[in-house]
């Protein structure tokens, strides 16, 4: 934790702290000029992204052999992590769990507060404090806005702080999903992301993955974003303001077929109806925002099709066999880049031989 006297005053008051601009908060979540708590996509600059990609590539290569796997799993076999996932998850949970195992980190989990002491009235804040009595890392997915950040803030004020990784926070951010998405773009385009046009499709208003991925665009040159959604689910103003402030080219459209034609990557998302208050999703016609087999003919020959998954009917299963469908690789990429991130947070990245090629 990099503290100053001035920070200490704000640090004590969560209400004041949470309303600071992200750029002012980042130093609270770093240690020795490195990311310590991974909470926001804005924590990643191009240098750290490309470094993490190289670690990921190396890990996936060396662990093909028993000798390499034994080496990887010795790196952090003195560490323990808890996966506190109190929102549903399949791939983020499993990819983090297996990434921990690749590095030798021992794991425990809470996925249901009805069988933890939160059921008896313990606050989520006290639960976090309890986890830190037993483990060295908290990986968490939580439905309450800003609670992952609050957990890191709380931890950093205790005598036994442990790093916190955001594995999906409410509607606001999913930074490690953005990390695996950008890693997938990097691998798919042989390291050349600059100048690409990315179409993001679907429920952009409530999708945390598209929000976090939009923030990462700042790290690349001449990017163009096309936000394609029904008007009810258009991207929120704070992200549009971010794009304007950072001179990132974008346009918004309701026309799916027009939008996907010029894209180098088409990032499909599902309707986020778990955030409905009064069944509002049912009133929106989403049928025009589904990628069907016929669309394979109108997109660029070398475009890629992505999806954070899980999907419903936004991508027809007939698309799965097309070589441009990247979503199954994308979810596997998540395990490697999450392993790389944890190796970095625990400072064992220097022990991994880093490849230079993408
Ligand atoms: N992409 C993603 O977050 O998937 P899960 O909800 O299955 O973890």
Boltz pocket constraint, residues with backbone or C-beta under 6 A from the ligand:
constraints:
  - pocket:
      binder: B
      contacts: [[A, 88], [A, 89], [A, 90], [A, 91], [A, 92], [A, 93], [A, 167], [A, 168], [A, 177], [A, 308], [A, 309], [A, 310]]
      max_distance: 6.0
